[in-house]
Amino acid sequence: MPDYSDVCVLIPTLDEAETIGGVVEAFHDRGFDEVLVVDGHSTDGTRKIAREHGARVVEQSGAGKGQAVREGVEHVERPYVLMLDGDGTYRAEDADAMLEPLFEGRAEHVIGDRFAEMEDGAMSTLNGVGNSIINRSFSFIHGHDFRDILSGYRAFTVESFERMHLTADGFAIETEMAVECAKHDIQTRVVDITYLDRPDESDTNLRPFRDGARIIFALYKLAKTNNPLFYFGSVGAGSTLVGFVTALYVAVEWVTVGVSHNIMALFAAFTVLLGIQLLMFGVLSDLLVTLHREQLRRLENRD
């Protein structure tokens, strides 16, 4: 059975001087000898503190958490990665629960569910509502309930990570990883973890409205290749509805007051036809995606 010597603890950071030392030390105390900090050009001494506590530090070549994660995995020389934020909100004590499904071969990707045991004040009401909306949207669009797709506590095999096509640079990286797990049928498990309140002296890099909008947009955009029926069908349904409402208004105006709205009638016909075409395109695209996945499964089984 693999042990901690097969694991690299990956921590992307940006101005985490107040907490990074304690985080690195906690994992060393648990027996992890490889802690890799990928720092996004911090100006508060994060890199120095991480090195002083025994971490291997790489200064990020680009910007954003997503880019840091991708670059960090390129520096990993071990088969397993345990990834978490450097803000002190995740516990080293939960590492065993995160890694166990990987070690036992029951999963290739593990997500820590922050909502299983969350300290008071660890998440604001606004962030809690936003997380709930995003998780439910993901489940509806992509057909998998991973309970907490925005969790920053992850464990995965390097091999499964390399099968993902990841492009997000910012906080949408967790969303993109969840979508790729669903898209490529990567064995995914969710385990309960404890989510701690951020220390008072540590400032968050998350901007709820800006980053939340980006995550929701990423969810919808990624549906194009994973659930094209929803992607094209939602636009088609909206277009069709607008057309029918416009047509209904034109008909009522013509019957009741004898006024004909020719341009609006043409607009209604156009939007209805466009909507129906998009719906049909979504059905055909969904069929092609289904056939493609079935073919991939057959090829994998043959190998």
Wavefront OBJ file of the C-alpha trace (Angstrom):
o trace
v 0.000 0.000 0.000
v 1.355 3.489 -0.824
v 2.426 5.726 2.052
v 3.213 9.389 2.566
v 6.462 9.037 0.625
v 4.278 8.689 -2.487
v 2.468 11.976 -1.802
v 3.318 15.574 -2.637
v 1.440 18.198 -0.635
v 0.741 21.036 -3.091
v -0.095 24.492 -1.716
v -0.771 27.438 -4.076
v -0.286 30.715 -2.201
v -0.612 34.461 -2.533
v 0.250 36.659 0.448
v -0.258 33.960 3.087
v 2.623 34.952 5.400
v 0.429 34.822 8.501
v -0.585 31.182 8.008
v 1.734 29.360 5.587
v 4.344 28.494 8.221
v 1.813 26.738 10.410
v 0.283 24.897 7.466
v 3.640 23.559 6.234
v 4.704 22.595 9.743
v 1.432 20.742 10.390
v 1.944 18.488 7.375
v 5.586 17.845 8.226
v 4.461 16.837 11.726
v 2.018 14.366 10.153
v 4.909 12.678 8.323
v 4.761 14.302 4.881
v 8.299 14.976 3.688
v 7.404 16.694 0.376
v 5.522 19.975 0.679
v 5.544 22.084 -2.493
v 4.492 25.728 -2.270
v 3.730 27.483 -5.561
v 3.697 31.175 -4.780
v 2.001 33.773 -6.958
v 4.463 36.642 -6.415
v 3.618 37.383 -2.779
v 4.948 40.618 -1.333
v 4.617 39.742 2.365
v 7.420 37.197 2.777
v 5.327 34.076 2.122
v 8.106 32.344 0.172
v 10.741 32.990 2.833
v 8.535 31.712 5.638
v 7.578 28.597 3.672
v 11.259 27.778 3.054
v 12.119 28.353 6.702
v 9.527 25.717 7.629
v 10.951 23.174 5.198
v 8.797 23.555 2.093
v 10.080 23.409 -1.447
v 9.089 26.721 -2.987
v 8.482 27.549 -6.645
v 7.662 31.073 -7.718
v 4.750 31.015 -10.126
v 5.558 32.058 -13.683
v 2.039 33.351 -14.366
v -0.854 34.537 -12.238
v -3.994 33.034 -10.702
v -4.700 29.937 -8.646
v -5.540 27.784 -11.655
v -2.245 28.504 -13.357
v -0.425 27.853 -10.063
v -2.037 24.419 -9.714
v -1.177 23.395 -13.284
v 2.385 24.613 -12.933
v 2.733 22.976 -9.538
v 1.740 19.537 -10.805
v 4.457 19.825 -13.447
v 6.982 19.937 -10.583
v 5.498 16.906 -8.813
v 7.569 13.734 -9.036
v 5.285 11.494 -6.986
v 2.133 9.596 -8.024
v -0.262 11.310 -5.593
v -1.045 14.957 -4.891
v -2.745 16.383 -1.809
v -3.771 19.943 -2.659
v -5.025 22.611 -0.275
v -5.006 26.364 0.296
v -2.369 27.971 2.476
v -4.786 30.074 4.531
v -5.085 27.723 7.503
v -8.694 26.729 6.866
v -7.913 23.054 6.137
v -6.540 20.553 8.656
v -3.602 18.209 8.209
v -5.553 15.778 10.407
v -7.964 15.170 7.509
v -5.159 14.062 5.171
v -5.641 10.350 5.904
v -9.347 10.502 5.036
v -8.525 12.358 1.822
v -5.829 9.914 0.709
v -7.408 6.628 1.771
v -9.687 6.262 -1.310
v -6.636 6.802 -3.561
v -4.435 4.347 -1.680
v -7.174 1.690 -1.754
v -7.850 2.180 -5.468
v -11.447 3.307 -4.894
v -10.912 6.733 -6.429
v -8.647 8.782 -8.666
v -9.868 12.140 -7.380
v -11.109 13.034 -3.893
v -12.970 16.167 -2.828
v -13.148 17.318 0.787
v -16.679 18.376 1.743
v -16.366 21.558 3.827
v -20.058 21.544 4.738
v -19.781 18.262 6.650
v -18.241 20.014 9.655
v -17.795 23.760 9.399
v -16.711 26.040 12.205
v -18.933 28.989 13.059
v -17.910 31.973 10.969
v -15.798 29.923 8.564
v -18.029 30.936 5.661
v -20.171 34.037 5.319
v -23.878 33.764 4.578
v -23.306 35.256 1.130
v -20.606 32.716 0.291
v -22.738 29.897 1.685
v -25.686 30.815 -0.539
v -23.395 31.193 -3.540
v -21.814 27.793 -2.917
v -25.234 26.170 -2.622
v -26.413 27.680 -5.920
v -23.231 26.637 -7.718
v -23.301 23.082 -6.350
v -26.939 22.597 -7.319
v -26.286 24.061 -10.754
v -23.376 21.700 -11.261
v -25.462 18.696 -10.234
v -28.266 19.706 -12.617
v -26.036 20.558 -15.583
v -23.401 17.846 -15.312
v -25.352 15.035 -13.687
v -23.056 14.398 -10.686
v -23.475 15.415 -7.067
v -19.994 16.142 -5.692
v -21.533 18.116 -2.779
v -18.807 20.773 -2.630
v -17.200 21.399 -6.015
v -15.537 24.628 -4.823
v -13.590 22.912 -2.054
v -9.875 23.666 -2.194
v -8.951 20.436 -0.385
v -8.308 17.816 -3.062
v -6.387 14.572 -3.438
v -5.746 13.046 -6.840
v -3.435 10.906 -8.878
v -1.083 12.701 -11.223
v -2.237 10.353 -13.996
v -5.886 11.436 -13.630
v -4.867 15.098 -13.509
v -2.993 14.734 -16.790
v -6.186 13.429 -18.425
v -7.925 16.715 -17.650
v -7.982 19.646 -20.035
v -7.656 22.594 -17.662
v -7.487 26.201 -18.812
v -8.866 28.280 -15.904
v -6.342 30.630 -14.326
v -8.311 31.829 -11.300
v -10.635 30.357 -8.676
v -12.667 28.558 -11.346
v -10.004 25.819 -11.337
v -11.928 23.722 -8.776
v -15.081 23.962 -10.890
v -13.172 22.986 -14.005
v -11.607 19.993 -12.240
v -15.050 18.799 -11.124
v -16.401 19.133 -14.664
v -13.423 17.231 -16.082
v -13.981 14.442 -13.545
v -17.572 14.120 -14.723
v -16.652 14.448 -18.380
v -13.900 11.821 -18.383
v -15.539 9.455 -15.881
v -12.677 9.895 -13.438
v -13.481 7.941 -10.287
v -14.379 10.627 -7.764
v -15.172 10.332 -4.071
v -16.284 12.947 -1.561
v -15.122 12.720 2.058
v -16.111 14.707 5.120
v -13.595 17.247 6.398
v -13.530 20.047 8.945
v -13.449 23.583 7.566
v -11.848 26.084 9.922
v -12.478 29.776 10.369
v -9.809 31.886 8.678
v -7.433 33.505 11.206
v -8.226 37.176 11.854
v -4.867 38.347 10.525
v -5.300 36.480 7.227
v -7.095 38.244 4.363
v -8.998 36.336 1.698
v -8.074 36.640 -1.974
v -11.609 35.654 -3.004
v -13.991 38.322 -4.324
v -17.498 36.800 -3.966
v -19.356 38.600 -6.756
v -16.539 38.758 -9.304
v -15.251 35.233 -8.748
v -18.756 33.816 -8.287
v -19.806 35.210 -11.666
v -16.722 33.705 -13.278
v -17.426 30.308 -11.738
v -21.054 30.289 -12.904
v -19.954 31.336 -16.385
v -17.362 28.548 -16.386
v -20.054 26.028 -15.383
v -22.219 27.061 -18.307
v -19.357 27.281 -20.817
v -18.027 23.838 -19.917
v -21.466 22.332 -20.491
v -20.856 22.802 -24.219
v -18.753 19.634 -24.416
v -20.097 17.731 -21.411
v -23.846 18.399 -21.712
v -24.531 20.055 -25.086
v -28.262 19.395 -24.787
v -28.387 21.768 -21.816
v -25.932 24.251 -23.356
v -27.751 24.670 -26.668
v -31.167 23.651 -25.362
v -31.292 26.391 -22.725
v -30.564 29.073 -25.325
v -32.984 27.467 -27.748
v -35.741 27.259 -25.147
v -35.202 30.901 -24.225
v -35.303 31.986 -27.870
v -38.462 29.962 -28.503
v -40.173 31.392 -25.431
v -39.343 34.962 -26.476
v -40.727 34.232 -29.937
v -43.979 32.768 -28.632
v -44.536 35.669 -26.211
v -43.897 38.180 -28.992
v -46.202 36.299 -31.355
v -48.905 36.212 -28.699
v -48.653 39.979 -28.222
v -48.871 40.562 -31.986
v -51.944 38.321 -32.242
v -53.726 40.009 -29.322
v -53.032 43.474 -30.760
v -54.329 42.450 -34.187
v -57.518 40.840 -32.811
v -58.384 43.478 -30.204
v -57.426 46.779 -31.823
v -56.703 45.803 -35.415
v -53.071 46.907 -35.308
v -50.593 44.721 -37.180
v -46.970 44.659 -36.046
v -45.252 43.256 -39.109
v -41.685 43.724 -37.911
v -42.478 42.199 -34.530
v -44.187 39.279 -36.285
v -41.056 38.650 -38.345
v -38.962 38.869 -35.192
v -41.229 36.347 -33.452
v -41.003 33.904 -36.383
v -37.215 34.258 -36.515
v -36.677 33.662 -32.778
v -39.010 30.637 -32.745
v -37.231 29.062 -35.728
v -33.838 29.831 -34.216
v -34.871 28.318 -30.904
v -36.150 25.131 -32.535
v -32.940 24.790 -34.557
v -30.819 25.216 -31.442
v -32.877 22.590 -29.622
v -32.410 20.161 -32.515
v -28.688 20.930 -32.631
v -28.455 20.267 -28.900
v -30.150 16.861 -29.291
v -27.800 15.876 -32.136
v -24.730 17.110 -30.243
v -25.786 15.174 -27.157
v -26.147 12.039 -29.273
v -22.648 12.520 -30.714
v -21.146 13.043 -27.254
v -22.873 9.895 -25.977
v -21.592 7.839 -28.909
v -18.083 9.265 -28.436
v -18.038 8.294 -24.768
v -19.290 4.813 -25.544
v -16.548 4.376 -28.128
v -13.913 5.533 -25.628
v -15.190 3.020 -23.059
v -14.924 0.216 -25.590
v -11.365 1.208 -26.483
v -10.393 1.381 -22.784
v -11.947 -2.025 -22.109
v -10.117 -3.492 -25.094
v -6.802 -2.210 -23.728
l 1 2 3 4 5 6 7 8 9 10 11 12 13 14 15 16 17 18 19 20 21 22 23 24 25 26 27 28 29 30 31 32 33 34 35 36 37 38 39 40 41 42 43 44 45 46 47 48 49 50 51 52 53 54 55 56 57 58 59 60 61 62 63 64 65 66 67 68 69 70 71 72 73 74 75 76 77 78 79 80 81 82 83 84 85 86 87 88 89 90 91 92 93 94 95 96 97 98 99 100 101 102 103 104 105 106 107 108 109 110 111 112 113 114 115 116 117 118 119 120 121 122 123 124 125 126 127 128 129 130 131 132 133 134 135 136 137 138 139 140 141 142 143 144 145 146 147 148 149 150 151 152 153 154 155 156 157 158 159 160 161 162 163 164 165 166 167 168 169 170 171 172 173 174 175 176 177 178 179 180 181 182 183 184 185 186 187 188 189 190 191 192 193 194 195 196 197 198 199 200 201 202 203 204 205 206 207 208 209 210 211 212 213 214 215 216 217 218 219 220 221 222 223 224 225 226 227 228 229 230 231 232 233 234 235 236 237 238 239 240 241 242 243 244 245 246 247 248 249 250 251 252 253 254 255 256 257 258 259 260 261 262 263 264 265 266 267 268 269 270 271 272 273 274 275 276 277 278 279 280 281 282 283 284 285 286 287 288 289 290 291 292 293 294 295 296 297 298 299 300 301 302 303
